[in-house]
Amino acid sequence: MNEFMEFFNSSSSESVSTSVKLLLLLTVLSIAPSILILMTSFTRIIIVLSFVRTSLATQQMPPNQVLVGLALFLTFFIMAPTFSQVNDQALTPLFNDEINLEEAYEKAAIPFREFMSKHTRQKDLELFLTYSKAERPETIQDIPLTVFVPAYALSELKTAFQIGFMIFIPFLVIDMVVASILMSMGMMMLPPVMISLPFKILLFVLVDGWYLVVKSLLQSFS
């Protein structure tokens, strides 16, 4: 009887442990899109790539699926060291029953805080710290994620729009030159975009634009 009870208790504990792991996995999968968008480099990359397509005025070329796919793989490439630290410090010990769920969460947040701290403006961080009315943190690891994530997202938006502005300038010059030429020739009814589009694509191809854009994005996270 005692042996049966011991076996039942061990089986129950294993079942509970498995249930907790499944619950953790489902929770991570449900919030994975938000984590990917707001706590990684995805936001900056997808906005910059969208700016490139808009400045070229190529409508849906490249398609959204291509831009999102490229942004995802660039994100995985840039975030690989961070994801590796999370796996080594939090996920692997948790699945090996070396730490509990709360400790795994705290250890997993450390690499993300270190990454976000490198790209978060002090001004944005001060904004959310002030409105949260929390005690001033002594170190980066003392800043709660509820403050860090929106501050980081706000900084990423500004950086992405700054890069997008620089991308727009050469294509805007081409549009202005083409529009001036058409007006001087009296061709008022001909849309300037129709004439400038081949020249913008030609310029983008000649300077190897996609290479330069991706290189600039990678360097902005180095």
FIKOLZA-1660 file (N, C-alpha, C; in steps of 0.1 Angstrom, whole numbers, plus 5000, padded with zeros to 4 digits):
% residues 222
   i   px   py   pz ch aa at
   1 5008 4988 5000  A  M  N
   1 5000 5000 5000  A  M CA
   1 5009 5013 5000  A  M  C
   2 5019 5013 5008  A  N  N
   2 5028 5024 5009  A  N CA
   2 5035 5026 4996  A  N  C
   3 5039 5015 4990  A  E  N
   3 5046 5016 4977  A  E CA
   3 5037 5022 4966  A  E  C
   4 5024 5018 4967  A  F  N
   4 5015 5023 4957  A  F CA
   4 5013 5038 4959  A  F  C
   5 5012 5043 4972  A  M  N
   5 5010 5057 4974  A  M CA
   5 5022 5065 4970  A  M  C
   6 5034 5059 4972  A  E  N
   6 5047 5066 4968  A  E CA
   6 5047 5067 4953  A  E  C
   7 5043 5057 4946  A  F  N
   7 5042 5057 4931  A  F CA
   7 5032 5067 4926  A  F  C
   8 5020 5068 4933  A  F  N
   8 5010 5077 4929  A  F CA
   8 5014 5092 4931  A  F  C
   9 5021 5094 4942  A  N  N
   9 5026 5108 4945  A  N CA
   9 5037 5112 4935  A  N  C
  10 5046 5103 4932  A  S  N
  10 5056 5106 4922  A  S CA
  10 5050 5109 4908  A  S  C
  11 5040 5100 4905  A  S  N
  11 5033 5102 4892  A  S CA
  11 5026 5115 4892  A  S  C
  12 5020 5119 4903  A  S  N
  12 5012 5132 4903  A  S CA
  12 5022 5143 4902  A  S  C
  13 5033 5143 4909  A  S  N
  13 5043 5154 4908  A  S CA
  13 5048 5155 4894  A  S  C
  14 5051 5144 4887  A  E  N
  14 5056 5145 4874  A  E CA
  14 5045 5151 4864  A  E  C
  15 5032 5147 4867  A  S  N
  15 5021 5152 4859  A  S CA
  15 5020 5167 4861  A  S  C
  16 5021 5172 4873  A  V  N
  16 5020 5186 4876  A  V CA
  16 5031 5193 4869  A  V  C
  17 5043 5188 4870  A  S  N
  17 5055 5194 4864  A  S CA
  17 5053 5195 4849  A  S  C
  18 5048 5185 4843  A  T  N
  18 5045 5185 4828  A  T CA
  18 5035 5195 4825  A  T  C
  19 5024 5196 4833  A  S  N
  19 5014 5206 4831  A  S CA
  19 5019 5220 4832  A  S  C
  20 5028 5222 4841  A  V  N
  20 5033 5236 4843  A  V CA
  20 5042 5239 4831  A  V  C
  21 5049 5230 4826  A  K  N
  21 5058 5233 4814  A  K CA
  21 5049 5235 4802  A  K  C
  22 5038 5228 4800  A  L  N
  22 5029 5230 4789  A  L CA
  22 5022 5244 4790  A  L  C
  23 5018 5247 4802  A  L  N
  23 5012 5260 4805  A  L CA
  23 5022 5271 4801  A  L  C
  24 5034 5270 4805  A  L  N
  24 5045 5280 4802  A  L CA
  24 5047 5281 4787  A  L  C
  25 5047 5270 4780  A  L  N
  25 5049 5270 4766  A  L CA
  25 5038 5277 4759  A  L  C
  26 5025 5274 4763  A  L  N
  26 5014 5280 4757  A  L CA
  26 5014 5295 4760  A  L  C
  27 5018 5299 4772  A  T  N
  27 5018 5313 4775  A  T CA
  27 5028 5321 4767  A  T  C
  28 5040 5315 4765  A  V  N
  28 5051 5321 4757  A  V CA
  28 5046 5322 4743  A  V  C
  29 5040 5312 4738  A  L  N
  29 5035 5313 4724  A  L CA
  29 5025 5323 4722  A  L  C
  30 5016 5325 4732  A  S  N
  30 5005 5335 4730  A  S CA
  30 5010 5349 4731  A  S  C
  31 5021 5352 4738  A  I  N
  31 5026 5365 4739  A  I CA
  31 5039 5367 4730  A  I  C
  32 5043 5357 4723  A  A  N
  32 5055 5358 4714  A  A CA
  32 5054 5369 4704  A  A  C
  33 5043 5371 4698  A  P  N
  33 5043 5383 4688  A  P CA
  33 5046 5396 4695  A  P  C
  34 5040 5398 4707  A  S  N
  34 5043 5411 4714  A  S CA
  34 5058 5412 4718  A  S  C
  35 5063 5401 4722  A  I  N
  35 5077 5401 4726  A  I CA
  35 5086 5403 4714  A  I  C
  36 5083 5397 4703  A  L  N
  36 5091 5398 4691  A  L CA
  36 5090 5413 4686  A  L  C
  37 5079 5419 4686  A  I  N
  37 5077 5433 4681  A  I CA
  37 5083 5443 4690  A  I  C
  38 5081 5442 4703  A  L  N
  38 5084 5453 4712  A  L CA
  38 5097 5451 4720  A  L  C
  39 5103 5440 4720  A  M  N
  39 5115 5437 4728  A  M CA
  39 5127 5433 4720  A  M  C
  40 5126 5433 4707  A  T  N
  40 5137 5429 4698  A  T CA
  40 5139 5440 4688  A  T  C
  41 5147 5437 4678  A  S  N
  41 5150 5447 4668  A  S CA
  41 5140 5447 4656  A  S  C
  42 5129 5440 4657  A  F  N
  42 5120 5438 4647  A  F CA
  42 5113 5451 4643  A  F  C
  43 5110 5459 4653  A  T  N
  43 5103 5472 4650  A  T CA
  43 5110 5481 4641  A  T  C
  44 5123 5484 4645  A  R  N
  44 5131 5492 4637  A  R CA
  44 5133 5487 4622  A  R  C
  45 5135 5474 4621  A  I  N
  45 5138 5468 4608  A  I CA
  45 5126 5469 4599  A  I  C
  46 5114 5465 4604  A  I  N
  46 5103 5465 4595  A  I CA
  46 5098 5479 4591  A  I  C
  47 5100 5489 4600  A  I  N
  47 5097 5503 4597  A  I CA
  47 5106 5508 4586  A  I  C
  48 5119 5506 4587  A  V  N
  48 5129 5510 4578  A  V CA
  48 5126 5504 4564  A  V  C
  49 5124 5491 4564  A  L  N
  49 5121 5484 4551  A  L CA
  49 5108 5490 4545  A  L  C
  50 5098 5493 4553  A  S  N
  50 5086 5499 4547  A  S CA
  50 5089 5513 4542  A  S  C
  51 5098 5520 4548  A  F  N
  51 5101 5533 4543  A  F CA
  51 5108 5532 4529  A  F  C
  52 5116 5522 4528  A  V  N
  52 5123 5520 4515  A  V CA
  52 5113 5517 4504  A  V  C
  53 5103 5509 4507  A  R  N
  53 5093 5506 4496  A  R CA
  53 5085 5518 4493  A  R  C
  54 5081 5526 4504  A  T  N
  54 5073 5538 4502  A  T CA
  54 5081 5549 4494  A  T  C
  55 5094 5550 4497  A  S  N
  55 5102 5560 4490  A  S CA
  55 5104 5557 4475  A  S  C
  56 5104 5544 4472  A  L  N
  56 5105 5540 4459  A  L CA
  56 5092 5541 4451  A  L  C
  57 5081 5542 4459  A  A  N
  57 5068 5542 4453  A  A CA
  57 5065 5531 4444  A  A  C
  58 5069 5519 4448  A  T  N
  58 5066 5507 4440  A  T CA
  58 5054 5499 4445  A  T  C
  59 5045 5506 4452  A  Q  N
  59 5033 5500 4457  A  Q CA
  59 5035 5488 4466  A  Q  C
  60 5032 5476 4461  A  Q  N
  60 5033 5464 4468  A  Q CA
  60 5045 5456 4464  A  Q  C
  61 5055 5462 4459  A  M  N
  61 5068 5455 4456  A  M CA
  61 5080 5461 4463  A  M  C
  62 5086 5453 4472  A  P  N
  62 5084 5439 4475  A  P CA
  62 5071 5437 4483  A  P  C
  63 5065 5425 4482  A  P  N
  63 5052 5422 4489  A  P CA
  63 5055 5422 4504  A  P  C
  64 5044 5424 4512  A  N  N
  64 5045 5424 4526  A  N CA
  64 5051 5412 4532  A  N  C
  65 5048 5400 4526  A  Q  N
  65 5053 5388 4531  A  Q CA
  65 5069 5387 4530  A  Q  C
  66 5074 5393 4519  A  V  N
  66 5089 5393 4517  A  V CA
  66 5095 5403 4528  A  V  C
  67 5089 5414 4530  A  L  N
  67 5095 5424 4540  A  L CA
  67 5094 5418 4554  A  L  C
  68 5083 5412 4557  A  V  N
  68 5082 5407 4571  A  V CA
  68 5091 5395 4573  A  V  C
  69 5092 5386 4562  A  G  N
  69 5101 5375 4563  A  G CA
  69 5116 5380 4565  A  G  C
  70 5120 5389 4557  A  L  N
  70 5133 5395 4558  A  L CA
  70 5136 5401 4572  A  L  C
  71 5126 5408 4576  A  A  N
  71 5127 5415 4590  A  A CA
  71 5128 5404 4601  A  A  C
  72 5121 5393 4599  A  L  N
  72 5121 5382 4609  A  L CA
  72 5135 5376 4610  A  L  C
  73 5141 5373 4598  A  F  N
  73 5154 5366 4598  A  F CA
  73 5165 5376 4602  A  F  C
  74 5164 5389 4599  A  L  N
  74 5174 5398 4604  A  L CA
  74 5172 5400 4619  A  L  C
  75 5160 5399 4624  A  T  N
  75 5158 5400 4639  A  T CA
  75 5164 5388 4646  A  T  C
  76 5162 5376 4640  A  F  N
  76 5168 5364 4646  A  F CA
  76 5184 5365 4645  A  F  C
  77 5189 5370 4635  A  F  N
  77 5203 5372 4633  A  F CA
  77 5209 5381 4644  A  F  C
  78 5202 5393 4645  A  I  N
  78 5207 5403 4655  A  I CA
  78 5205 5399 4669  A  I  C
  79 5194 5392 4672  A  M  N
  79 5191 5388 4686  A  M CA
  79 5196 5374 4689  A  M  C
  80 5204 5368 4681  A  A  N
  80 5209 5354 4684  A  A CA
  80 5217 5354 4697  A  A  C
  81 5226 5363 4700  A  P  N
  81 5233 5363 4713  A  P CA
  81 5224 5364 4725  A  P  C
  82 5214 5372 4723  A  T  N
  82 5204 5374 4734  A  T CA
  82 5196 5362 4736  A  T  C
  83 5190 5356 4725  A  F  N
  83 5183 5344 4726  A  F CA
  83 5191 5332 4732  A  F  C
  84 5204 5332 4728  A  S  N
  84 5212 5321 4733  A  S CA
  84 5214 5322 4749  A  S  C
  85 5216 5335 4753  A  Q  N
  85 5217 5337 4768  A  Q CA
  85 5204 5333 4775  A  Q  C
  86 5193 5336 4770  A  V  N
  86 5180 5333 4776  A  V CA
  86 5179 5317 4776  A  V  C
  87 5182 5310 4766  A  N  N
  87 5182 5296 4766  A  N CA
  87 5191 5290 4776  A  N  C
  88 5203 5295 4777  A  D  N
  88 5213 5289 4786  A  D CA
  88 5210 5292 4801  A  D  C
  89 5206 5304 4803  A  Q  N
  89 5204 5309 4817  A  Q CA
  89 5190 5306 4823  A  Q  C
  90 5180 5305 4814  A  A  N
  90 5166 5303 4819  A  A CA
  90 5159 5291 4815  A  A  C
  91 5158 5289 4801  A  L  N
  91 5150 5278 4796  A  L CA
  91 5156 5264 4800  A  L  C
  92 5168 5262 4797  A  T  N
  92 5174 5249 4799  A  T CA
  92 5174 5245 4814  A  T  C
  93 5178 5254 4823  A  P  N
  93 5177 5251 4838  A  P CA
  93 5162 5248 4842  A  P  C
  94 5153 5255 4836  A  L  N
  94 5139 5253 4840  A  L CA
  94 5134 5240 4835  A  L  C
  95 5137 5236 4823  A  F  N
  95 5133 5223 4818  A  F CA
  95 5140 5211 4825  A  F  C
  96 5152 5214 4831  A  N  N
  96 5159 5204 4838  A  N CA
  96 5155 5204 4853  A  N  C
  97 5145 5212 4857  A  D  N
  97 5140 5213 4870  A  D CA
  97 5151 5218 4880  A  D  C
  98 5160 5226 4875  A  E  N
  98 5171 5232 4883  A  E CA
  98 5166 5245 4890  A  E  C
  99 5157 5252 4883  A  I  N
  99 5151 5265 4889  A  I CA
  99 5136 5264 4887  A  I  C
 100 5129 5273 4894  A  N  N
 100 5115 5273 4893  A  N CA
 100 5111 5284 4883  A  N  C
 101 5098 5285 4881  A  L  N
 101 5093 5294 4870  A  L CA
 101 5096 5309 4873  A  L  C
 102 5095 5313 4885  A  E  N
 102 5098 5327 4888  A  E CA
 102 5113 5330 4886  A  E  C
 103 5121 5321 4890  A  E  N
 103 5136 5323 4888  A  E CA
 103 5139 5324 4873  A  E  C
 104 5132 5315 4865  A  A  N
 104 5134 5315 4851  A  A CA
 104 5130 5328 4844  A  A  C
 105 5119 5334 4849  A  Y  N
 105 5115 5346 4844  A  Y CA
 105 5125 5357 4847  A  Y  C
 106 5130 5358 4859  A  E  N
 106 5140 5368 4862  A  E CA
 106 5153 5366 4854  A  E  C
 107 5157 5354 4853  A  K  N
 107 5169 5352 4845  A  K CA
 107 5167 5355 4830  A  K  C
 108 5156 5352 4825  A  A  N
 108 5153 5355 4811  A  A CA
 108 5152 5370 4808  A  A  C
 109 5148 5377 4818  A  A  N
 109 5146 5392 4816  A  A CA
 109 5160 5399 4815  A  A  C
 110 5170 5393 4821  A  I  N
 110 5183 5400 4822  A  I CA
 110 5189 5403 4808  A  I  C
 111 5190 5393 4799  A  P  N
 111 5196 5396 4786  A  P CA
 111 5188 5406 4778  A  P  C
 112 5175 5405 4779  A  F  N
 112 5166 5415 4772  A  F CA
 112 5168 5429 4777  A  F  C
 113 5170 5430 4791  A  R  N
 113 5172 5444 4796  A  R CA
 113 5186 5449 4791  A  R  C
 114 5196 5440 4791  A  E  N
 114 5209 5445 4786  A  E CA
 114 5208 5449 4772  A  E  C
 115 5201 5442 4763  A  F  N
 115 5200 5446 4749  A  F CA
 115 5192 5459 4748  A  F  C
 116 5181 5460 4754  A  M  N
 116 5172 5472 4753  A  M CA
 116 5179 5484 4759  A  M  C
 117 5187 5482 4769  A  S  N
 117 5194 5494 4775  A  S CA
 117 5204 5501 4766  A  S  C
 118 5209 5493 4756  A  K  N
 118 5219 5499 4747  A  K CA
 118 5212 5508 4736  A  K  C
 119 5199 5506 4734  A  H  N
 119 5192 5513 4724  A  H CA
 119 5180 5521 4729  A  H  C
 120 5179 5524 4742  A  T  N
 120 5168 5532 4748  A  T CA
 120 5174 5545 4752  A  T  C
 121 5167 5556 4747  A  R  N
 121 5171 5569 4751  A  R CA
 121 5168 5572 4766  A  R  C
 122 5177 5580 4772  A  Q  N
 122 5175 5583 4786  A  Q CA
 122 5162 5591 4787  A  Q  C
 123 5159 5600 4778  A  K  N
 123 5147 5608 4778  A  K CA
 123 5134 5600 4779  A  K  C
 124 5134 5589 4770  A  D  N
 124 5122 5581 4770  A  D CA
 124 5121 5573 4783  A  D  C
 125 5132 5568 4788  A  L  N
 125 5132 5560 4801  A  L CA
 125 5127 5569 4812  A  L  C
 126 5132 5581 4812  A  E  N
 126 5128 5591 4823  A  E CA
 126 5113 5594 4823  A  E  C
 127 5108 5594 4810  A  L  N
 127 5093 5597 4809  A  L CA
 127 5085 5586 4816  A  L  C
 128 5088 5574 4814  A  F  N
 128 5079 5563 4819  A  F CA
 128 5083 5561 4834  A  F  C
 129 5095 5563 4838  A  L  N
 129 5099 5562 4852  A  L CA
 129 5091 5573 4860  A  L  C
 130 5090 5585 4855  A  T  N
 130 5083 5596 4861  A  T CA
 130 5068 5593 4863  A  T  C
 131 5062 5588 4853  A  Y  N
 131 5048 5585 4853  A  Y CA
 131 5044 5573 4861  A  Y  C
 132 5054 5564 4862  A  S  N
 132 5051 5552 4870  A  S CA
 132 5052 5555 4885  A  S  C
 133 5059 5566 4889  A  K  N
 133 5061 5570 4903  A  K CA
 133 5067 5559 4911  A  K  C
 134 5076 5552 4905  A  A  N
 134 5084 5542 4912  A  A CA
 134 5097 5547 4918  A  A  C
 135 5103 5540 4927  A  E  N
 135 5115 5544 4932  A  E CA
 135 5126 5544 4921  A  E  C
 136 5135 5553 4922  A  R  N
 136 5146 5554 4913  A  R CA
 136 5155 5541 4913  A  R  C
 137 5156 5534 4902  A  P  N
 137 5164 5522 4902  A  P CA
 137 5179 5525 4903  A  P  C
 138 5186 5517 4910  A  E  N
 138 5201 5519 4911  A  E CA
 138 5208 5513 4899  A  E  C
 139 5203 5502 4893  A  T  N
 139 5209 5495 4882  A  T CA
 139 5199 5493 4871  A  T  C
 140 5203 5489 4859  A  I  N
 140 5194 5486 4848  A  I CA
 140 5185 5474 4852  A  I  C
 141 5190 5464 4859  A  Q  N
 141 5183 5453 4862  A  Q CA
 141 5171 5456 4872  A  Q  C
 142 5172 5467 4878  A  D  N
 142 5161 5471 4888  A  D CA
 142 5149 5478 4881  A  D  C
 143 5151 5481 4868  A  I  N
 143 5140 5488 4861  A  I CA
 143 5130 5477 4857  A  I  C
 144 5117 5479 4860  A  P  N
 144 5107 5469 4856  A  P CA
 144 5105 5469 4841  A  P  C
 145 5101 5457 4836  A  L  N
 145 5099 5456 4822  A  L CA
 145 5087 5464 4817  A  L  C
 146 5077 5467 4826  A  T  N
 146 5066 5476 4823  A  T CA
 146 5070 5490 4820  A  T  C
 147 5082 5494 4824  A  V  N
 147 5088 5507 4821  A  V CA
 147 5097 5506 4810  A  V  C
 148 5105 5495 4810  A  F  N
 148 5116 5494 4800  A  F CA
 148 5110 5492 4785  A  F  C
 149 5100 5483 4784  A  V  N
 149 5095 5479 4771  A  V CA
 149 5089 5491 4763  A  V  C
 150 5080 5499 4769  A  P  N
 150 5075 5511 4762  A  P CA
 150 5085 5521 4759  A  P  C
 151 5095 5523 4768  A  A  N
 151 5106 5533 4766  A  A CA
 151 5114 5528 4754  A  A  C
 152 5117 5515 4754  A  Y  N
 152 5125 5510 4743  A  Y CA
 152 5118 5511 4729  A  Y  C
 153 5105 5508 4729  A  A  N
 153 5097 5509 4717  A  A CA
 153 5096 5523 4712  A  A  C
 154 5095 5533 4721  A  L  N
 154 5095 5547 4717  A  L CA
 154 5108 5551 4711  A  L  C
 155 5119 5547 4716  A  S  N
 155 5132 5550 4711  A  S CA
 155 5134 5543 4697  A  S  C
 156 5129 5531 4696  A  E  N
 156 5130 5524 4683  A  E CA
 156 5122 5531 4672  A  E  C
 157 5111 5536 4676  A  L  N
 157 5103 5544 4666  A  L CA
 157 5110 5556 4661  A  L  C
 158 5116 5564 4670  A  K  N
 158 5123 5576 4666  A  K CA
 158 5135 5572 4657  A  K  C
 159 5143 5562 4661  A  T  N
 159 5154 5558 4653  A  T CA
 159 5150 5554 4639  A  T  C
 160 5140 5546 4639  A  A  N
 160 5135 5541 4626  A  A CA
 160 5131 5552 4617  A  A  C
 161 5124 5562 4622  A  F  N
 161 5119 5573 4614  A  F CA
 161 5131 5582 4610  A  F  C
 162 5141 5583 4618  A  Q  N
 162 5153 5591 4614  A  Q CA
 162 5160 5584 4602  A  Q  C
 163 5161 5571 4603  A  I  N
 163 5167 5564 4591  A  I CA
 163 5158 5565 4579  A  I  C
 164 5145 5564 4581  A  G  N
 164 5136 5565 4570  A  G CA
 164 5137 5579 4563  A  G  C
 165 5139 5589 4571  A  F  N
 165 5140 5603 4566  A  F CA
 165 5152 5604 4557  A  F  C
 166 5163 5598 4561  A  M  N
 166 5175 5598 4553  A  M CA
 166 5174 5590 4540  A  M  C
 167 5166 5580 4540  A  I  N
 167 5163 5572 4528  A  I CA
 167 5154 5580 4518  A  I  C
 168 5145 5588 4524  A  F  N
 168 5136 5595 4515  A  F CA
 168 5143 5606 4507  A  F  C
 169 5153 5612 4512  A  I  N
 169 5159 5624 4506  A  I CA
 169 5163 5622 4491  A  I  C
 170 5171 5612 4488  A  P  N
 170 5176 5611 4474  A  P CA
 170 5164 5609 4464  A  P  C
 171 5154 5601 4469  A  F  N
 171 5143 5598 4460  A  F CA
 171 5134 5610 4458  A  F  C
 172 5133 5618 4469  A  L  N
 172 5125 5631 4468  A  L CA
 172 5132 5640 4458  A  L  C
 173 5145 5641 4458  A  V  N
 173 5152 5649 4448  A  V CA
 173 5149 5645 4434  A  V  C
 174 5149 5632 4432  A  I  N
 174 5146 5627 4418  A  I CA
 174 5132 5631 4414  A  I  C
 175 5122 5630 4423  A  D  N
 175 5108 5634 4421  A  D CA
 175 5107 5649 4417  A  D  C
 176 5115 5657 4425  A  M  N
 176 5114 5672 4422  A  M CA
 176 5120 5675 4409  A  M  C
 177 5131 5669 4405  A  V  N
 177 5138 5672 4393  A  V CA
 177 5129 5667 4381  A  V  C
 178 5123 5656 4382  A  V  N
 178 5114 5651 4371  A  V CA
 178 5102 5660 4370  A  V  C
 179 5096 5664 4382  A  A  N
 179 5084 5673 4381  A  A CA
 179 5088 5686 4375  A  A  C
 180 5099 5692 4378  A  S  N
 180 5104 5704 4372  A  S CA
 180 5105 5703 4357  A  S  C
 181 5111 5692 4353  A  I  N
 181 5113 5691 4338  A  I CA
 181 5100 5689 4331  A  I  C
 182 5091 5682 4337  A  L  N
 182 5078 5680 4330  A  L CA
 182 5070 5693 4330  A  L  C
 183 5071 5701 4340  A  M  N
 183 5064 5714 4340  A  M CA
 183 5071 5724 4330  A  M  C
 184 5084 5723 4329  A  S  N
 184 5090 5732 4319  A  S CA
 184 5087 5728 4305  A  S  C
 185 5084 5715 4303  A  M  N
 185 5080 5711 4290  A  M CA
 185 5065 5712 4287  A  M  C
 186 5058 5717 4297  A  G  N
 186 5043 5719 4296  A  G CA
 186 5035 5706 4297  A  G  C
 187 5041 5695 4302  A  M  N
 187 5034 5683 4303  A  M CA
 187 5028 5682 4317  A  M  C
 188 5017 5690 4319  A  M  N
 188 5011 5691 4332  A  M CA
 188 5003 5678 4336  A  M  C
 189 4997 5672 4326  A  M  N
 189 4988 5661 4329  A  M CA
 189 4996 5647 4331  A  M  C
 190 5008 5647 4328  A  L  N
 190 5016 5635 4330  A  L CA
 190 5021 5633 4344  A  L  C
 191 5017 5623 4351  A  P  N
 191 5021 5621 4365  A  P CA
 191 5036 5620 4367  A  P  C
 192 5043 5628 4375  A  P  N
 192 5057 5628 4376  A  P CA
 192 5062 5614 4381  A  P  C
 193 5054 5608 4390  A  V  N
 193 5058 5595 4396  A  V CA
 193 5060 5584 4385  A  V  C
 194 5052 5585 4375  A  M  N
 194 5053 5575 4364  A  M CA
 194 5066 5576 4357  A  M  C
 195 5072 5588 4356  A  I  N
 195 5084 5590 4349  A  I CA
 195 5096 5588 4359  A  I  C
 196 5095 5592 4371  A  S  N
 196 5106 5591 4381  A  S CA
 196 5108 5577 4386  A  S  C
 197 5097 5569 4385  A  L  N
 197 5099 5555 4391  A  L CA
 197 5110 5547 4385  A  L  C
 198 5111 5546 4372  A  P  N
 198 5123 5539 4366  A  P CA
 198 5136 5544 4370  A  P  C
 199 5137 5557 4371  A  F  N
 199 5150 5563 4375  A  F CA
 199 5153 5560 4390  A  F  C
 200 5143 5560 4398  A  K  N
 200 5146 5557 4413  A  K CA
 200 5150 5542 4414  A  K  C
 201 5143 5533 4407  A  I  N
 201 5147 5519 4407  A  I CA
 201 5161 5517 4402  A  I  C
 202 5164 5524 4391  A  L  N
 202 5178 5523 4385  A  L CA
 202 5188 5528 4395  A  L  C
 203 5186 5539 4401  A  L  N
 203 5195 5545 4411  A  L CA
 203 5197 5535 4423  A  L  C
 204 5186 5529 4428  A  F  N
 204 5186 5520 4439  A  F CA
 204 5194 5507 4435  A  F  C
 205 5192 5503 4423  A  V  N
 205 5200 5491 4419  A  V CA
 205 5215 5494 4417  A  V  C
 206 5218 5505 4411  A  L  N
 206 5232 5509 4408  A  L CA
 206 5240 5510 4421  A  L  C
 207 5234 5516 4432  A  V  N
 207 5241 5518 4444  A  V CA
 207 5240 5506 4454  A  V  C
 208 5233 5495 4449  A  D  N
 208 5231 5483 4457  A  D CA
 208 5224 5487 4470  A  D  C
 209 5212 5492 4468  A  G  N
 209 5204 5498 4479  A  G CA
 209 5201 5488 4490  A  G  C
 210 5196 5476 4487  A  W  N
 210 5192 5467 4497  A  W CA
 210 5204 5463 4506  A  W  C
 211 5216 5462 4500  A  Y  N
 211 5228 5459 4507  A  Y CA
 211 5231 5470 4517  A  Y  C
 212 5230 5483 4512  A  L  N
 212 5233 5494 4521  A  L CA
 212 5223 5496 4532  A  L  C
 213 5210 5493 4529  A  V  N
 213 5200 5494 4539  A  V CA
 213 5202 5484 4550  A  V  C
 214 5204 5471 4546  A  V  N
 214 5206 5461 4556  A  V CA
 214 5219 5463 4564  A  V  C
 215 5230 5468 4557  A  K  N
 215 5242 5471 4564  A  K CA
 215 5240 5482 4574  A  K  C
 216 5233 5492 4571  A  S  N
 216 5230 5503 4580  A  S CA
 216 5222 5498 4592  A  S  C
 217 5213 5489 4590  A  L  N
 217 5205 5483 4601  A  L CA
 217 5214 5475 4610  A  L  C
 218 5222 5467 4605  A  L  N
 218 5231 5459 4613  A  L CA
 218 5241 5467 4621  A  L  C
 219 5246 5478 4615  A  Q  N
 219 5255 5486 4622  A  Q CA
 219 5248 5495 4633  A  Q  C
 220 5236 5498 4630  A  S  N
 220 5228 5505 4641  A  S CA
 220 5226 5497 4653  A  S  C
 221 5227 5484 4653  A  F  N
 221 5226 5476 4665  A  F CA
 221 5239 5470 4670  A  F  C
 222 5250 5474 4664  A  S  N
 222 5263 5469 4668  A  S CA
 222 5268 5477 4680  A  S  C
% end
